[in-house]
Amino acid sequence: MKEEDPIASCIALLGQLQDLSDRPGEATVRDGQVAFALYDLATKTRALRSDFRRQFASKAKEILAVGGGSPELKAAIEQIGEIEASASDLPPNSVDRGGRSKADVFIITVIDVEKTAVLKAFGVDAEAADRAKAFVDVHDRRCYKARVTKTERRRGERDLQIYITVVGEARNVPCANVCRDIMERFDVDMFLLVGIGGGNSNIVKPGDVIGALGVYYVEGGKRRLTGRLGNIAARLGLSTVDAEVVTVNPLSPAKEYLLDFQPKKSEKLTHYDEITASYTADDWPPGTHTLARDFKYHQGYVMCGEKVLVDGSVKKTASVVNRKLACVDMESYGFASTCAHKGKNWLVFRGVADLADPKKDDARHVSASVAAAVVARSFLKHAYLEVEERGKF
């Protein structure tokens, strides 16, 4: 069955309204037909961009020269106001599709310190939002709304509709589950994983930020033996576990956006200072604030594993897997593989909180989280959607 085109349907309904308004006859009957068409129009515009909603509402008003009529018609005319109200508080592409809410970008964080930094970076007062219940619940997980105003070369200035949430626990499976929950509720164009990780000291220093060119999963996979040994193993019910490396790379055009991106130093420092000013002195272990302020941005690869590496082996692994391996974490594979499986664009930004060695501690969690949040916001403001090959965007 061919899928209905909502724009064509709305245009047809406007034509029907025009015919009804021009048609002589009993007012009560005509008003009932007009009311039915308006209700239908209000329903169908929910699947459209907000600027289209406004256009259809305006045209309906023009046709009906709003005012007068039966109580049924007056009630239906209120639907025009609802169409306009539903559009006025949303940027042009924040719409519902197939019952799912539209989001340009969904930012996933894993722990509260990351969530706090990202909310601050995007100007969200979580306490005020909680009091006003200004969030969306997804499986009892709060998703906070934010916006970034950006300037696009071909479209002019517009707002990106962004949601921010926290997984609440480390490791791949919880992160993947949250992504799946969000995909059930939202139609998302781009997912970002923003937070902290351990760095490769050959490439980065604590406080630096990595934009991931790809994710390596190193926990290994189960692979059955083949040949004569395989036959014996099969009879005995045995298998081997290999330390195979699985790679997930960002889709196009997300990777092009990333390759095109370099945060502006002056803006980076200003934004970092603005965010950190909202923290208290107790949030900053000695020296961590100033160390992170002058952080550098790198593009490299993230290695993901279920075990936290604290033995310094990340450098050794980098020499075998990829010399551009800059960071290690515990969630990026679950995040990236879920997004890739669903055909969703994704990127990972990791602030370096430690060097994944025996000196690892929590001292730089705040500063590294803020640095990653600063870079993520800069990316959305300046690089996202700025490649001429925009794909579906």
N, C-alpha and C positions, 0 to 999 in steps of 0.2 A: 504494500500500500504506500502511495506517495505521501510524504510528510507535508502537512499543511504549512504554507508560507504565512506567518503571522502578519507581515506587512501588507501582503496582498489582501488578506482577510480584513484588516482594518480599513484599507482603502475601499473595499467593497461595502463595508458597513457605513462608511461616510457617504458613499453614493446612495445607499438605502435611506439614510437619514435625510439626504437632500430630496429624494423622491417623496418621502413621507411629509416633509415640511411644505412641499409644493402641492400636495394632493388635497383637493377639497373633500369634505366628508365629515362624518360625525367626529367631534373633537375627542370624545372619550375613547373611541376605537383607535383613532390615530395616535393619541397620547400613549395608549397601551403598547402599540407597535413601536413607537419611538423609545419608550422606556426599555422595552426588551432589547432593542438594538444598542442602546447606551450601555446596558449591563453587559452585553456581549462584547462591546468595544472595550470596556474597562477590564474585562477578563483577558482579552487577547493582547492588550498593550503591556501586560505584565511580562511578556516574553521579549519586550523590545528595549532598546537603549533609551535612556531617560530623555534625550533630546527628541527622539521620535515620539515619546509619550506626550511631551509638551506640544509638539506640532499637531498631533491628532486631537488633543484636548482643545487647543485653540480653534481648530477647524470645526469641531463639533459645536463649540460655542457660537461661532460665526454663523453656522447653518441654522441653529435653533434660535438665535437672538435671545439668549437665556432670559427667562422671566415668564410668569403666568403659567397657565395650564393646570391640569388636574393634579391632585396630590401624588398620584403615581408618577406623573411626569416630573414633578418637583423633586421627588425622591431619587428618580433616575438621574436628573440633572446634577444632583450632588455627586454622582459618580465621576463627572468631569472634574470636579474639585479634587476628588480622591486621586484621579489620574495625575493631575498637576502636583498635588502634594507628594505623591510617591516618587515623582521625578525631581522635585525641587531640591531635595536633600541629598541627591546622589550625583556623582560625576557621570558623564555620558555613557560609560559602559558598565555601570553597576546595575545589573539587571538579574532577574531570575530566568533560568533556563531549565525547563523540564522539572520545575519544583525546587531546583537548587539555587541558592543565592550566588550571585556573581562576585568574584574577587579578582582584582588584577594580580595581587601578590599575597601569598600567605607565608608569614615568617614563623618558623619553628625554632624554639629554644628548648634546651633539655633540662636545665636546672634553674632555680629561682634567680640566682645572681645574673645569669644571662638574660632572663626575661626582664628583670628590673632595668638592666642597661638598655635593652632594645626599646622598652616602653619610654624611657627617658629620652632616648635618641629621637623617637618619633613624636615626642610631645604629648604622651598619654599619661594622665594622672590616674594611676590604677585605683587609688583609694576613692577618688571622686567618682570614677566609673563604677566601682563596686557599689557605692552608696546609691547612685542613680540607676543601677542595674543596666548600665550602658555597655553591655557586652552580649555576645551570642554564646549560648551553652551548646557544646557539642560533646555528648556523652559525659556530662558533668564536668567538662573542661571549659574554662572561660577563654573566649577568644575576643580580644579587644580590637576595636576599630581604630584606624589611623589613616592619615592621608599625606601624600607627598605631592607638592606642586612642582611640575617639571616643565621645561620648555623643549618642545620637539621641533626639529628643523622643518618638518612638512605639515605639522598639524597645529602649531602654536601651543600655547600654554594649556595644560589640563591637569586635573588631579588624578593620582593613582589611588584606588581604593585598596587598602591594606588591612590585613588581620594579623594579630600577633598572639601566639599561645605558647604554653610550656608543656613538655612531656611529663616532667616530674620525676623521672628516673632514667638512669643511664642504660646503655646497651641498645643493640639494633632492633630487637623485636618490639619493645615498647614504642620506639620511634616510628617504626613501620606501621604499627597499629594505629597510632595517632594520625598518620598521613592518610591511611585508609578511611578512618572515621571522617576526616575533613572532606575527602573526595566524595563521600556519600552525601554530604550536606552542601558542599560548595562546588561551583564550577570555577576552577582556579587556572589562571594563565601561567603563573610562575610561582614555584616554591623556593624559599631560601631557608637554609639551615644556618643559623648564626649563633656562635658561641665560642668556646675555648677548646684548646687541645695542647698536646705536648709537641715541642718543636725539635727539629734536627739542627743542632748547633753549628753544623757546617754551612747552613743556609740562613738561619734566622736567629734572632735573640728574643728573650722574653719581652712581651709587649707588642711585637710585630704582628702583622695580620697576613693571612694567606687566603687568596682566592683560588679555589680548587679547580685545576684543569681536568681532574679526574679523581676517582676513588679506587684504591686497591683494598680488597678484602683478603686477609692473610690467615684466617683461621683454618683454612684447609677444607677439603671436601672428601666425601667417602667415594672411593672408586673401586669397583670389583676387579680382581685379577683376571687375566685372560690366558688362553693357551692351556698347557698341561697343568700349570700351577692353579689356573683358574678353575679347572675341572675338580681338582683336589679340594680347593677352597670352597667350591660350591657344595660338595658333598659334606664338608665339615661345617658349613654355614659361616665361613670366615670371609673377611674383606680387609682391605688395607686403607689406612687414612693417610692421604698425601697433603703436604703443605702447598697445595695449589694456590696460585694467586688469581683472584677474580677481579676483573677491571670493569668499572662503570664510568662512562664519560658523559658529560653534559650533552644534551641534544642541541641541534641547530634550531633556532638562532641564539639560544642562551650562551653557548660558548663564544660565539662571535661578539656578543655584547661584552662578555668578560675580557676577551682579548683586546677589545677596543678601549678598555677602562683603565684609568690611572687617577686616583683621587688627587684633588688640588691641595697642595700643602697648606696654604693659608686658610682655606675653608676647613681642612681637617683639624688644624690646631684650634681654630676658633670654636668649632663644634665640640671638640673634645673638652675644652675648657668650660663651655656652657653646661655640658652634661655633668662633669665632675663637680661643678660648683653646687649642684643640688644634693650631693652626698655629704654626710657628716665626716668629721675628722676621724671618727672611730672606724669608718669604712676603709681607711687607707693604712695598711701596714707600712712602717717606715720605708721611705724611698720608692715605693711602688708607683705613686702618682707621677712623680717627675720622670721616672724611668720610661713609663709608657707614653708620656706626652709627645715625644719625638719619634714615635714608632714609624717603621717603614712598612710599605705594602709590597708583597711578593705574589707572584703567581707560580703555583707548583702543585704537587700531588699530595693527597691525604691518604694515609694508610689507616685502615680501620680494623680493629680486632676486639674481641670480647674481653681480653685481659688488658689491664692498665700496665703499660710498659714503664718500669722504673729502673731498669738495669742499663740504660744507655744503648740498648741494642738497635734503636731506631736508625742510628748512623750506619751500622753494619748492614741492616736490611736495605737501606737506601742504596748502598753500593752494589747490591745484588738485583734489586727490583727496578729502581729508577733513581738516578742521581738528583732528579728534581723533586724527590720525595721530601717534603718540607715539614710535615706535621703528622701526628698520630691522634686518633680519637676512637670512640667506642660506638658511635651512632651513625656515621655518615653513610655506611653501606646500606643499612636498613632504610634510611631516608632516600638515598639515590636510587636504589634498586626498585623501591616501590613506585617512585615517580616515573622511572624509565619504563616499568612494566605497564603503567597506565598512559604512557605517551605524553607525560607532563614535563615541561621545562623545569629545570632545577639548577641551583648553584649552592655551593657551600662556602661560607666565610668563617675562618677560624682565627681567633686571637691566641697568641702563644702565651700560655700561662706558666709554663715550665719547660724544661728540656728533656722530659721523660727519662730522668736519671735518678740516682739515689737521693739527690737533693730536692726532689719534687715535693712541693707543699701547696697550700691554698693561698699563699700570700698575695699572688698576683691575679687571682680570679676576677676581682672587680675591674682592675685596670685593663686586663686583656679583654674582658667582656665589653667594656666601653669602647675600646679601640675597634673591635669587630663590628659593633653596632654603628659606629661612625662611618666605617667603610661601606657597610651595607646600605646605609641611607644615601651616601654619596653616589653609590652605584645606581640606585633607583632614580635619583634626581638627575644624573648626568649621562648615564650610559644605557640604561634600560630602554629598549625600543628605538635606539639611535642608529641602528645599522640599516642600510637601505634595503637589504633583503630581510623583510620583517616576518616572513613566514605567515602564520595565521594571524599575527597581530595586526 
